Amino acid sequence: MASTYTANEIKDSGLASKQQFTASTTYTFTITNKDIKGNCYLFLEAPLHDSSLPLYFDGSTFSNLSNVTAITNDIFGNHFGVVIQPQGVSEFEWTPTTTITLGGVNIKATGNIGLSITP
């Protein structure tokens, strides 16, 4: 079942994830409500400054990029950012190496976009 996020939910400081992300499971991210004239950005961020947590995004793989120009994973494994192009449907797949609990990461975006994540 897909988790959906409206533009209002993920703008500004964003929203805690509505689902658990299980290690070795591939998730498809589809940008929704895209009505932009230039690039916009999507971010997933782990809580910072908590050394008891694993590096959620370290070792993650990204594939099947469609109208996404770049995905950048920070060197510390705490967050990644995605550059979304204005034309067409934008999608990418992410496979984490670490299980992330429900609400374990914050999702935020610029450009008044929504997001759907499956499975």
Secondary structure by P-SEA (a helix, b strand, c coil): cbbbbcccccccccccccccccccbbbbbbbcccccccccbbbbbcccccccccccccccccccccccccccccccccbbbbbbbcccccbbbbbbccccccccccccccccccccccc
